[in-house]
Amino acid sequence: MRKIYTFIILFVALSTFTKAQEIQAIVSTSHVQLRWTSTAGYAIDHYEIERRNRGEEFKTIALILAENGSESAAYLYKDKLTGGDQHLYYRVHCFFADGTESYSDILSLNLAEAKDDLLKISTDVAGCRLLLDLPTQKGSYLFRIYNMNGQLLETQRSTGGSNVVEADKLVSGKYFMEAYHPVTGKRFYGTFSL
């Protein structure tokens, strides 16, 4: 009987570490936009966004109050870049209502490489097509368009060498796009407004 109690206590202790959030980043020329989602079913008090440069300790840069409910919630935070940043590390420190804490995995960003992957997007006169500045590659690109809450709205595949994406189904607003080239594995990211 003692072994069963030990197992249950060990399982409860380990389960608190599974609450950590997955953090994602979108790098632009002036800021890093961080995105993470809450885990449904846990009462979360707040989050602290922590950042560090190479060779430094993590420091809290923002406090975000949690939205608790039965569904998971998505969170966004924009961290302004100073211009001298080369390599940044981020993590989300989660504080639960029961007094426990957890951390997300550490997200490492090489800003010099990330800025090379920025996608330049313009619209045609009517605003119903997106004109993209992408390297010419053998094979086609897969385009994913998201709203600013991170919800996938549309997926399109281009014909070989075409850098035009139809946007006639989108309403006015701001959007995020990912262009993925399956042959090379290269991804490009950008934002646009209609």
Buried (B, 14 or more C-beta within 10 A) or exposed (E): EEEEEEEEEEEEEEEBEEBBBEBBBBBBEEEBBBBBBBBEEBEBBEBBBBBBEEEEEBEEBBEBEBEBEEEEBEBEBEBEBEEEBEBBBBBBBBBBEEEEEBBBEEBEBEBEEBEEBBBEBEBEEEEEBBEBEBEEBEEBBBBBBBBEEBEEEBEBEBEEEEBEBEBEEBEEEEBBBBBBBEEEEBBBBBBBEB
